[in-house]
Amino acid sequence: MTSGVEPRRSEGSRPEAERQLAAAVERHREVLASMQELGRPESGQHVAVKAVGRAVHLVSFALRHAAECGVPLERLVELTGWEPDLVSEALART
């Protein structure tokens, strides 16, 4: 079953979409690592949680954009470091 979104297969945009997805995933990892630092005051913890939420949205957007640009599932898995089922589920939710 398809999502009804016709992929835009512009060769010029696919490498950029891959770069953006890789950068978004790296940012997400950085934010998660920062959130796990001990000794953060409650207000700082609140800010960290919000940053994680923004990073998740960024990855979701970049993942959807890469898929729309024709990046195959196998490459999306490689770029994110996620299991194929997780990537498929994330794409289905966007």
N, CA, C and O atoms as a Tinker XYZ file with bonds, in Angstrom:
   376  protein
     1  N      0.849000   -1.175000    0.000000    73     2
     2  CA     0.000000    0.000000    0.000000    64     1     3
     3  C      0.890000    1.232000    0.000000    63     2     4     5
     4  O      1.875000    1.278000    0.736000    81     3
     5  N      0.570000    2.207000   -0.793000    73     3     6
     6  CA     1.369000    3.422000   -0.863000    64     5     7
     7  C      0.735000    4.509000   -0.028000    63     6     8     9
     8  O     -0.442000    4.454000    0.328000    81     7
     9  N      1.553000    5.499000    0.270000    73     7    10
    10  CA     1.074000    6.585000    1.122000    64     9    11
    11  C      0.314000    7.636000    0.334000    63    10    12    13
    12  O     -0.268000    8.548000    0.921000    81    11
    13  N      0.310000    7.520000   -0.993000    73    11    14
    14  CA    -0.370000    8.514000   -1.795000    64    13    15
    15  C      0.511000    9.701000   -2.125000    63    14    16    17
    16  O      0.086000   10.614000   -2.834000    81    15
    17  N      1.737000    9.698000   -1.619000    73    15    18
    18  CA     2.677000   10.771000   -1.903000    64    17    19
    19  C      3.591000   10.285000   -3.012000    63    18    20    21
    20  O      4.307000    9.297000   -2.845000    81    19
    21  N      3.572000   10.964000   -4.128000    73    19    22
    22  CA     4.425000   10.596000   -5.245000    64    21    23
    23  C      5.828000   11.145000   -4.990000    63    22    24    25
    24  O      5.983000   12.352000   -4.799000    81    23
    25  N      6.867000   10.278000   -4.981000    73    23    26
    26  CA     8.218000   10.744000   -4.704000    64    25    27
    27  C      8.703000   11.732000   -5.753000    63    26    28    29
    28  O      8.450000   11.564000   -6.946000    81    27
    29  N      9.387000   12.743000   -5.303000    73    27    30
    30  CA    10.052000   13.676000   -6.208000    64    29    31
    31  C     11.465000   13.143000   -6.392000    63    30    32    33
    32  O     12.253000   13.149000   -5.446000    81    31
    33  N     11.793000   12.690000   -7.572000    73    31    34
    34  CA    13.068000   12.031000   -7.800000    64    33    35
    35  C     14.036000   12.955000   -8.523000    63    34    36    37
    36  O     14.497000   12.641000   -9.620000    81    35
    37  N     14.334000   14.057000   -7.930000    73    35    38
    38  CA    15.300000   14.977000   -8.488000    64    37    39
    39  C     16.682000   14.569000   -8.004000    63    38    40    41
    40  O     16.944000   14.557000   -6.801000    81    39
    41  N     17.562000   14.236000   -8.932000    73    39    42
    42  CA    18.894000   13.767000   -8.556000    64    41    43
    43  C     19.663000   14.829000   -7.771000    63    42    44    45
    44  O     20.475000   14.493000   -6.909000    81    43
    45  N     19.419000   16.088000   -8.056000    73    43    46
    46  CA    20.110000   17.143000   -7.326000    64    45    47
    47  C     19.664000   17.250000   -5.882000    63    46    48    49
    48  O     20.441000   17.661000   -5.020000    81    47
    49  N     18.412000   16.883000   -5.607000    73    47    50
    50  CA    17.912000   17.031000   -4.247000    64    49    51
    51  C     18.163000   15.801000   -3.383000    63    50    52    53
    52  O     18.173000   15.911000   -2.157000    81    51
    53  N     18.366000   14.633000   -3.990000    73    51    54
    54  CA    18.566000   13.422000   -3.196000    64    53    55
    55  C     19.828000   13.493000   -2.328000    63    54    56    57
    56  O     19.753000   13.193000   -1.137000    81    55
    57  N     20.980000   13.880000   -2.881000    73    55    58
    58  CA    22.169000   13.984000   -2.013000    64    57    59
    59  C     21.971000   15.004000   -0.885000    63    58    60    61
    60  O     22.429000   14.793000    0.238000    81    59
    61  N     21.295000   16.094000   -1.192000    73    59    62
    62  CA    21.043000   17.104000   -0.162000    64    61    63
    63  C     20.102000   16.558000    0.896000    63    62    64    65
    64  O     20.293000   16.813000    2.085000    81    63
    65  N     19.092000   15.813000    0.484000    73    63    66
    66  CA    18.164000   15.208000    1.440000    64    65    67
    67  C     18.898000   14.214000    2.335000    63    66    68    69
    68  O     18.633000   14.151000    3.536000    81    67
    69  N     19.811000   13.444000    1.765000    73    67    70
    70  CA    20.600000   12.503000    2.563000    64    69    71
    71  C     21.477000   13.257000    3.564000    63    70    72    73
    72  O     21.588000   12.856000    4.723000    81    71
    73  N     22.095000   14.345000    3.114000    73    71    74
    74  CA    22.945000   15.144000    4.001000    64    73    75
    75  C     22.121000   15.725000    5.149000    63    74    76    77
    76  O     22.554000   15.714000    6.302000    81    75
    77  N     20.949000   16.224000    4.828000    73    75    78
    78  CA    20.087000   16.807000    5.854000    64    77    79
    79  C     19.633000   15.756000    6.860000    63    78    80    81
    80  O     19.588000   16.025000    8.060000    81    79
    81  N     19.300000   14.568000    6.382000    73    79    82
    82  CA    18.888000   13.500000    7.289000    64    81    83
    83  C     20.043000   13.096000    8.204000    63    82    84    85
    84  O     19.849000   12.926000    9.407000    81    83
    85  N     21.226000   12.943000    7.647000    73    83    86
    86  CA    22.387000   12.578000    8.468000    64    85    87
    87  C     22.657000   13.649000    9.526000    63    86    88    89
    88  O     22.977000   13.323000   10.669000    81    87
    89  N     22.532000   14.916000    9.154000    73    87    90
    90  CA    22.753000   16.011000   10.109000    64    89    91
    91  C     21.673000   16.016000   11.191000    63    90    92    93
    92  O     21.971000   16.251000   12.362000    81    91
    93  N     20.432000   15.762000   10.810000    73    91    94
    94  CA    19.337000   15.733000   11.789000    64    93    95
    95  C     19.526000   14.588000   12.780000    63    94    96    97
    96  O     19.302000   14.760000   13.978000    81    95
    97  N     19.936000   13.425000   12.286000    73    95    98
    98  CA    20.168000   12.275000   13.163000    64    97    99
    99  C     21.319000   12.570000   14.120000    63    98   100   101
   100  O     21.249000   12.229000   15.301000    81    99
   101  N     22.366000   13.195000   13.620000    73    99   102
   102  CA    23.502000   13.541000   14.490000    64   101   103
   103  C     23.075000   14.538000   15.566000    63   102   104   105
   104  O     23.473000   14.411000   16.724000    81   103
   105  N     22.272000   15.520000   15.189000    73   103   106
   106  CA    21.766000   16.499000   16.168000    64   105   107
   107  C     20.923000   15.801000   17.233000    63   106   108   109
   108  O     21.035000   16.113000   18.418000    81   107
   109  N     20.090000   14.869000   16.820000    73   107   110
   110  CA    19.260000   14.108000   17.755000    64   109   111
   111  C     20.145000   13.360000   18.753000    63   110   112   113
   112  O     19.875000   13.366000   19.954000    81   111
   113  N     21.194000   12.723000   18.256000    73   111   114
   114  CA    22.119000   11.999000   19.147000    64   113   115
   115  C     22.803000   12.938000   20.134000    63   114   116   117
   116  O     22.959000   12.608000   21.310000    81   115
   117  N     23.205000   14.095000   19.655000    73   115   118
   118  CA    23.846000   15.081000   20.535000    64   117   119
   119  C     22.897000   15.539000   21.637000    63   118   120   121
   120  O     23.290000   15.655000   22.798000    81   119
   121  N     21.651000   15.799000   21.267000    73   119   122
   122  CA    20.656000   16.269000   22.242000    64   121   123
   123  C     20.383000   15.182000   23.282000    63   122   124   125
   124  O     20.280000   15.472000   24.474000    81   123
   125  N     20.266000   13.930000   22.831000    73   123   126
   126  CA    20.050000   12.833000   23.780000    64   125   127
   127  C     21.223000   12.699000   24.743000    63   126   128   129
   128  O     21.022000   12.501000   25.941000    81   127
   129  N     22.429000   12.804000   24.235000    73   127   130
   130  CA    23.614000   12.701000   25.087000    64   129   131
   131  C     23.641000   13.844000   26.099000    63   130   132   133
   132  O     23.979000   13.638000   27.265000    81   131
   133  N     23.290000   15.030000   25.657000    73   131   134
   134  CA    23.263000   16.187000   26.549000    64   133   135
   135  C     22.219000   16.014000   27.639000    63   134   136   137
   136  O     22.446000   16.386000   28.791000    81   135
   137  N     21.085000   15.456000   27.278000    73   135   138
   138  CA    19.998000   15.286000   28.242000    64   137   139
   139  C     20.388000   14.317000   29.356000    63   138   140   141
   140  O     19.874000   14.421000   30.470000    81   139
   141  N     21.276000   13.392000   29.073000    73   139   142
   142  CA    21.659000   12.379000   30.039000    64   141   143
   143  C     22.727000   12.849000   31.020000    63   142   144   145
   144  O     23.135000   12.086000   31.896000    81   143
   145  N     23.185000   14.091000   30.889000    73   143   146
   146  CA    24.169000   14.623000   31.815000    64   145   147
   147  C     23.557000   14.723000   33.206000    63   146   148   149
   148  O     22.419000   15.164000   33.368000    81   147
   149  N     24.308000   14.318000   34.179000    73   147   150
   150  CA    23.838000   14.354000   35.571000    64   149   151
   151  C     23.979000   15.755000   36.151000    63   150   152   153
   152  O     24.786000   16.559000   35.685000    81   151
   153  N     23.188000   16.028000   37.164000    73   151   154
   154  CA    23.300000   17.287000   37.894000    64   153   155
   155  C     22.599000   18.469000   37.260000    63   154   156   157
   156  O     22.816000   19.610000   37.669000    81   155
   157  N     21.786000   18.224000   36.297000    73   155   158
   158  CA    21.073000   19.316000   35.629000    64   157   159
   159  C     19.928000   19.776000   36.533000    63   158   160   161
   160  O     19.170000   18.942000   37.030000    81   159
   161  N     19.786000   21.099000   36.757000    73   159   162
   162  CA    18.656000   21.587000   37.553000    64   161   163
   163  C     17.337000   21.301000   36.841000    63   162   164   165
   164  O     17.316000   21.034000   35.639000    81   163
   165  N     16.252000   21.357000   37.582000    73   163   166
   166  CA    14.935000   21.032000   37.027000    64   165   167
   167  C     14.605000   21.887000   35.813000    63   166   168   169
   168  O     14.078000   21.376000   34.825000    81   167
   169  N     14.903000   23.171000   35.871000    73   167   170
   170  CA    14.611000   24.037000   34.720000    64   169   171
   171  C     15.444000   23.628000   33.509000    63   170   172   173
   172  O     14.967000   23.674000   32.375000    81   171
   173  N     16.674000   23.234000   33.751000    73   171   174
   174  CA    17.525000   22.768000   32.658000    64   173   175
   175  C     17.030000   21.461000   32.076000    63   174   176   177
   176  O     17.135000   21.235000   30.870000    81   175
   177  N     16.496000   20.605000   32.914000    73   175   178
   178  CA    15.944000   19.339000   32.452000    64   177   179
   179  C     14.732000   19.586000   31.558000    63   178   180   181
   180  O     14.540000   18.907000   30.549000    81   179
   181  N     13.921000   20.566000   31.942000    73   179   182
   182  CA    12.751000   20.920000   31.136000    64   181   183
   183  C     13.190000   21.398000   29.749000    63   182   184   185
   184  O     12.603000   21.005000   28.741000    81   183
   185  N     14.202000   22.228000   29.701000    73   183   186
   186  CA    14.722000   22.725000   28.421000    64   185   187
   187  C     15.264000   21.561000   27.594000    63   186   188   189
   188  O     15.061000   21.511000   26.381000    81   187
   189  N     15.954000   20.627000   28.250000    73   187   190
   190  CA    16.512000   19.474000   27.538000    64   189   191
   191  C     15.419000   18.604000   26.933000    63   190   192   193
   192  O     15.555000   18.123000   25.808000    81   191
   193  N     14.339000   18.401000   27.674000    73   191   194
   194  CA    13.229000   17.596000   27.157000    64   193   195
   195  C     12.620000   18.266000   25.930000    63   194   196   197
   196  O     12.297000   17.593000   24.952000    81   195
   197  N     12.464000   19.568000   25.976000    73   195   198
   198  CA    11.927000   20.290000   24.819000    64   197   199
   199  C     12.872000   20.187000   23.631000    63   198   200   201
   200  O     12.422000   20.078000   22.490000    81   199
   201  N     14.171000   20.219000   23.881000    73   199   202
   202  CA    15.156000   20.097000   22.802000    64   201   203
   203  C     15.079000   18.722000   22.147000    63   202   204   205
   204  O     15.216000   18.601000   20.929000    81   203
   205  N     14.860000   17.690000   22.952000    73   203   206
   206  CA    14.707000   16.343000   22.398000    64   205   207
   207  C     13.475000   16.293000   21.499000    63   206   208   209
   208  O     13.520000   15.708000   20.417000    81   207
   209  N     12.399000   16.889000   21.931000    73   207   210
   210  CA    11.183000   16.926000   21.117000    64   209   211
   211  C     11.418000   17.612000   19.780000    63   210   212   213
   212  O     10.960000   17.134000   18.742000    81   211
   213  N     12.126000   18.725000   19.806000    73   211   214
   214  CA    12.431000   19.424000   18.552000    64   213   215
   215  C     13.326000   18.573000   17.661000    63   214   216   217
   216  O     13.148000   18.551000   16.443000    81   215
   217  N     14.285000   17.875000   18.257000    73   215   218
   218  CA    15.181000   17.017000   17.477000    64   217   219
   219  C     14.417000   15.867000   16.834000    63   218   220   221
   220  O     14.707000   15.489000   15.699000    81   219
   221  N     13.453000   15.313000   17.542000    73   219   222
   222  CA    12.628000   14.242000   16.984000    64   221   223
   223  C     11.834000   14.762000   15.786000    63   222   224   225
   224  O     11.742000   14.086000   14.762000    81   223
   225  N     11.270000   15.944000   15.909000    73   223   226
   226  CA    10.519000   16.529000   14.792000    64   225   227
   227  C     11.435000   16.789000   13.602000    63   226   228   229
   228  O     11.042000   16.581000   12.454000    81   227
   229  N     12.649000   17.241000   13.874000    73   227   230
   230  CA    13.608000   17.495000   12.804000    64   229   231
   231  C     13.944000   16.208000   12.063000    63   230   232   233
   232  O     13.967000   16.192000   10.832000    81   231
   233  N     14.204000   15.129000   12.799000    73   231   234
   234  CA    14.507000   13.846000   12.166000    64   233   235
   235  C     13.303000   13.363000   11.361000    63   234   236   237
   236  O     13.468000   12.876000   10.242000    81   235
   237  N     12.109000   13.488000   11.907000    73   235   238
   238  CA    10.899000   13.063000   11.195000    64   237   239
   239  C     10.741000   13.816000    9.878000    63   238   240   241
   240  O     10.438000   13.221000    8.843000    81   239
   241  N     10.948000   15.116000    9.927000    73   239   242
   242  CA    10.836000   15.938000    8.724000    64   241   243
   243  C     11.890000   15.533000    7.703000    63   242   244   245
   244  O     11.578000   15.355000    6.526000    81   243
   245  N     13.134000   15.386000    8.147000    73   243   246
   246  CA    14.224000   15.040000    7.238000    64   245   247
   247  C     14.037000   13.642000    6.654000    63   246   248   249
   248  O     14.351000   13.404000    5.488000    81   247
   249  N     13.530000   12.727000    7.458000    73   247   250
   250  CA    13.280000   11.367000    6.997000    64   249   251
   251  C     12.201000   11.357000    5.912000    63   250   252   253
   252  O     12.364000   10.719000    4.872000    81   251
   253  N     11.116000   12.059000    6.158000    73   251   254
   254  CA    10.037000   12.143000    5.173000    64   253   255
   255  C     10.524000   12.806000    3.891000    63   254   256   257
   256  O     10.216000   12.343000    2.793000    81   255
   257  N     11.279000   13.882000    4.028000    73   255   258
   258  CA    11.803000   14.598000    2.857000    64   257   259
   259  C     12.727000   13.697000    2.037000    63   258   260   261
   260  O     12.644000   13.675000    0.809000    81   259
   261  N     13.599000   12.960000    2.710000    73   259   262
   262  CA    14.515000   12.062000    2.005000    64   261   263
   263  C     13.732000   10.988000    1.249000    63   262   264   265
   264  O     14.055000   10.677000    0.103000    81   263
   265  N     12.716000   10.428000    1.880000    73   263   266
   266  CA    11.891000    9.422000    1.215000    64   265   267
   267  C     11.190000   10.015000    0.000000    63   266   268   269
   268  O     11.103000    9.366000   -1.042000    81   267
   269  N     10.692000   11.232000    0.121000    73   267   270
   270  CA    10.026000   11.904000   -1.005000    64   269   271
   271  C     10.996000   12.191000   -2.149000    63   270   272   273
   272  O     10.585000   12.274000   -3.307000    81   271
   273  N     12.270000   12.340000   -1.830000    73   271   274
   274  CA    13.290000   12.602000   -2.848000    64   273   275
   275  C     13.801000   11.311000   -3.489000    63   274   276   277
   276  O     14.691000   11.344000   -4.339000    81   275
   277  N     13.235000   10.178000   -3.077000    73   275   278
   278  CA    13.586000    8.924000   -3.709000    64   277   279
   279  C     14.685000    8.136000   -3.023000    63   278   280   281
   280  O     15.205000    7.178000   -3.596000    81   279
   281  N     15.050000    8.520000   -1.806000    73   279   282
   282  CA    16.063000    7.755000   -1.077000    64   281   283
   283  C     15.415000    6.427000   -0.669000    63   282   284   285
   284  O     14.378000    6.423000   -0.005000    81   283
   285  N     16.025000    5.294000   -1.064000    73   283   286
   286  CA    15.406000    3.997000   -0.747000    64   285   287
   287  C     15.474000    3.666000    0.745000    63   286   288   289
   288  O     16.306000    4.197000    1.480000    81   287
   289  N     14.583000    2.782000    1.167000    73   287   290
   290  CA    14.493000    2.393000    2.572000    64   289   291
   291  C     15.849000    1.919000    3.113000    63   290   292   293
   292  O     16.224000    2.276000    4.230000    81   291
   293  N     16.568000    1.137000    2.349000    73   291   294
   294  CA    17.861000    0.618000    2.816000    64   293   295
   295  C     18.825000    1.749000    3.146000    63   294   296   297
   296  O     19.568000    1.675000    4.125000    81   295
   297  N     18.810000    2.793000    2.330000    73   295   298
   298  CA    19.699000    3.946000    2.575000    64   297   299
   299  C     19.202000    4.746000    3.783000    63   298   300   301
   300  O     20.010000    5.257000    4.558000    81   299
   301  N     17.894000    4.857000    3.946000    73   299   302
   302  CA    17.357000    5.556000    5.118000    64   301   303
   303  C     17.772000    4.828000    6.393000    63   302   304   305
   304  O     18.114000    5.462000    7.391000    81   303
   305  N     17.741000    3.507000    6.359000    73   303   306
   306  CA    18.175000    2.696000    7.501000    64   305   307
   307  C     19.644000    2.967000    7.790000    63   306   308   309
   308  O     20.036000    3.151000    8.942000    81   307
   309  N     20.447000    2.990000    6.746000    73   307   310
   310  CA    21.886000    3.242000    6.899000    64   309   311
   311  C     22.151000    4.629000    7.489000    63   310   312   313
   312  O     22.982000    4.779000    8.385000    81   311
   313  N     21.451000    5.627000    6.990000    73   311   314
   314  CA    21.673000    7.005000    7.455000    64   313   315
   315  C     21.230000    7.217000    8.899000    63   314   316   317
   316  O     21.877000    7.947000    9.650000    81   315
   317  N     20.136000    6.583000    9.281000    73   315   318
   318  CA    19.622000    6.792000   10.637000    64   317   319
   319  C     20.277000    5.875000   11.659000    63   318   320   321
   320  O     20.396000    6.229000   12.832000    81   319
   321  N     20.705000    4.689000   11.210000    73   319   322
   322  CA    21.212000    3.700000   12.150000    64   321   323
   323  C     20.087000    2.971000   12.869000    63   322   324   325
   324  O     20.326000    2.274000   13.855000    81   323
   325  N     18.873000    3.128000   12.385000    73   323   326
   326  CA    17.702000    2.503000   12.987000    64   325   327
   327  C     17.401000    1.181000   12.295000    63   326   328   329
   328  O     17.889000    0.912000   11.197000    81   327
   329  N     16.598000    0.369000   12.949000    73   327   330
   330  CA    16.120000   -0.868000   12.353000    64   329   331
   331  C     15.130000   -0.530000   11.236000    63   330   332   333
   332  O     14.430000    0.479000   11.318000    81   331
   333  N     15.064000   -1.369000   10.189000    73   331   334
   334  CA    14.134000   -1.087000    9.081000    64   333   335
   335  C     12.684000   -0.914000    9.530000    63   334   336   337
   336  O     11.971000   -0.061000    9.001000    81   335
   337  N     12.244000   -1.716000   10.503000    73   335   338
   338  CA    10.865000   -1.588000   10.976000    64   337   339
   339  C     10.605000   -0.223000   11.607000    63   338   340   341
   340  O      9.525000    0.345000   11.444000    81   339
   341  N     11.595000    0.301000   12.328000    73   339   342
   342  CA    11.446000    1.613000   12.963000    64   341   343
   343  C     11.379000    2.714000   11.910000    63   342   344   345
   344  O     10.571000    3.635000   12.024000    81   343
   345  N     12.224000    2.621000   10.889000    73   343   346
   346  CA    12.194000    3.618000    9.817000    64   345   347
   347  C     10.836000    3.567000    9.112000    63   346   348   349
   348  O     10.225000    4.607000    8.863000    81   347
   349  N     10.368000    2.366000    8.793000    73   347   350
   350  CA     9.065000    2.221000    8.131000    64   349   351
   351  C      7.940000    2.795000    8.983000    63   350   352   353
   352  O      7.044000    3.470000    8.476000    81   351
   353  N      7.997000    2.520000   10.282000    73   351   354
   354  CA     6.970000    3.044000   11.179000    64   353   355
   355  C      7.017000    4.557000   11.256000    63   354   356   357
   356  O      5.976000    5.214000   11.255000    81   355
   357  N      8.223000    5.117000   11.324000    73   355   358
   358  CA     8.360000    6.580000   11.369000    64   357   359
   359  C      7.816000    7.205000   10.090000    63   358   360   361
   360  O      7.162000    8.246000   10.139000    81   359
   361  N      8.079000    6.582000    8.957000    73   359   362
   362  CA     7.564000    7.124000    7.694000    64   361   363
   363  C      6.045000    7.031000    7.629000    63   362   364   365
   364  O      5.388000    7.915000    7.080000    81   363
   365  N      5.495000    5.976000    8.182000    73   363   366
   366  CA     4.040000    5.811000    8.170000    64   365   367
   367  C      3.355000    6.854000    9.052000    63   366   368   369
   368  O      2.204000    7.213000    8.801000    81   367
   369  N      4.036000    7.337000   10.066000    73   367   370
   370  CA     3.441000    8.312000   10.999000    64   369   371
   371  C      3.569000    9.741000   10.509000    63   370   372   373
   372  O      2.885000   10.624000   11.025000    81   371
   373  N      4.420000    9.995000    9.533000    73   371   374
   374  CA     4.613000   11.371000    9.077000    64   373   375
   375  C      3.637000   11.768000    8.028000    63   374   376
   376  O      3.675000   12.900000    7.545000    81   375
